[in-house]
């Protein structure tokens, strides 16, 4: 779902032409990013990226972790659950913790992908995130939980990835932080509401 933003930023690939290859067209048809005849981006290679957002939740860390390491709880707070009311969801593995899996498939904004919990401790939940649509991508998610006394938790949501192919081209039009960061902010705000209201 996070990469569904790429399909809705008003950009698309232009038709391939032998003389100039592909390009990215944005803002009413103006060429924004050219690609060479091979279909490859002609600019500088981008580096790995990390998107980070944080929030403090007035709830103990075990309560927050219960909402994070169990994908059955994600519909209550995930920022992407409402992009497609008909989105198909599949759960696999244990209910929560390492090995728990979640796959989704939906409309153009929701896309298709899967998540698997790869690490689960009192302080951090690690997730392997793979997108198939609208673009293929592999990311690592870390949700770091730091107790603030006995009744509050600082939550840091990190996503690590590498820009390649069409993703690298889109990053020249709009940064991954500006595309995904608002989703993280929305999700953390909703996680705070759910955790504090329990």
Beta strands, then each sheet from edge to edge (+ up, - down):
strand 1: 11-13
strand 2: 23-26
strand 3: 30-34
strand 4: 49-57
strand 5: 88-92
strand 6: 101-105
strand 7: 112-120
strand 8: 124-133
strand 9: 137-148
strand 10: 152-161
sheet 1: 1+ 2- 3+
sheet 2: 4+ 10- 9+ 8- 7+ 6- 5+
end
